[in-house]
Amino acid sequence: MAGCVSRVELSVSCRSLLDRDLGSRSDPLCVLLQEVGDGRWAELDRTERIKNSQNPEFCKKLVVDYYFEKVQKLKFAVYDIDNKSFDLNDDDYLGGIECTLGQIVSSSVFTQTLELKQGKPAGKGTITISAEEIKDTRVVYLEIEAQNLDKKDFLGKSDPFLEFYKQNDAGTWQLVYRSEVIKNNLNPCWRKFSVPLQTFCGGDFNKPIKVQCADHDSDGSHDLIGSFETNLTQLQKAGGSSPVEFECIHPEKKQKKKSYKNSGVIRIKSCKVGVDFTGSNGDPKSPDSLHYISPDGINEYLIAIWSVGSVVQDYDTDKLFPAFGFGAQVPPSWQVSHEFALNFNPSNPYCQGIQGIVDAYRQILPQIRLYGPTNFSPIINHVARFAAHSAQQGTASQYFILLIITDGEITDLDQTRQAIVNASKLPMSIIIVGVGEADFKAMEFLDRDDGVLKSLTGEPAARDIVQFVPFRQFKNAPREVLSHVVLAEVPKQLVSYYKWQGWPPVKPPEIKTM
């Protein structure tokens, strides 16, 4: 049985980093690695790069699975990035630390001295990490503009950008979002953006939020234009033709000038949490719908995605997952499609991480019409094409897992049987999670734990590649139980395929930080 597992996001900041650049400050980025045995490390995630800063506060959160019963050794490595290459071997190392995830999770704030190597401090540099469990899958969507901001640049106007901070339990402010910079504009309109609700306010709609507007300077010495405090409850009042306005206040100017009014106005044009769903299989805002999202921000589809995805994503190097839908009328032609990209980008259907799939799922539902029939074979054949291409390389380097979440109906059973028989000769497995209370006899037929699945013509599957699990059996169980049962057969299926082909395991690449 799998142990207790939860997902946590790590916030990272550094102070007094070494300065490796001539004529300017370093451009730091932090990489998170986990020990995978035999002294080897594998990269899990990395932050954004911040230009010209020896005291960076990284906006991107590092997400990792936390197993209470396991010792998970982590390494945080900070680099000065001076090129566009993903490879870090040609970048200057600014220092790092090694610790366990348990040390971070058990500390409200975890601060350590950065070291260039064991026992050698990286100047006065330090790194601070805090962890927060991801309990909510909802998303905050915001659209913001400003008017009459103060002019900060001598030869121009201002180059404004926004930063959002939430107040943590210790009373300090933690960065949750940083907008793009809009050049030379005192009345900017920033592009729409979204932030996970857990990141934005920890799921607490009344948690204090501080918004800062600053003028961007290329040397990193950004000038504060002004700030204000609010909370999500107030922000949500915006919408339609009724934006919510906040005065942007510069504390020093307010203190010095009695006539000071403000340094501009920030207008919240729209603030929404989650998605309003529509569809022909019942109103997803109703608890009767399988797409209904409960007050805690989840439904059976999302639980299945998180439960399976949180495990399998650790075995994917780039964390990019192609995600498709089937059985819906898709704009602009409104023809029924059995193979459409969830992000509406057929040439690049990849979503960034499991959260990217969740976000795409939420965003696409209001834009499509859920419809029938329900055909499985097109999506199975689609993934089989990926697997067939990989198989031609003749090495045990890639294995594909197709996760299908369905309400049980299937209208092309014979074609699906043939697709599975064909796929059984390829490096892939198929996981089917049935949601709702429907009759899943067709799914159980495809699983065929009691015998060999055969096509309509009698051709047998080369091996068992299908695992079916009805979600209702695990509705009240911890999520790790579902993921354990769903993925139980995958290692055996993977090993059986490579043994069948006679391909030895591929040694994973080593990642060096020093």
Disulfide bonds with the S-S distance in Angstrom:
none
